[in-house]
Amino acid sequence: MLKQLSPETAIKLAKELVIPIEQLVHTPRHIVLAKLAELAKQQPEAAKTEDADDEKESNS
C-alpha cells in the first residue's frame, strides 16, 4: 500500500493512472510502479507522433 504519499502526489498519480484515489492508496506499491513505468514508455511515443504531426503542419 502507498501510505507515504502526500495528498497532492496522490491526486496527481490518480489522475495519471486514471483510477480513484481510494483505489490508489490500497494498490500495492509494485503495481503502481509498474503502471507508472508503462505510462513513461507511452509518453515518449506520444511525443514523437505529436512532433511528426507538428512537422507536417509546418511544412504545409
Secondary structure, 3 states (H helix, E strand, C coil): CCCCCCHHHHHHHHHHHCCCHHHHHHCCHHHHHHHHHHHHHHHHHHHHHHHHHHHHHHHC
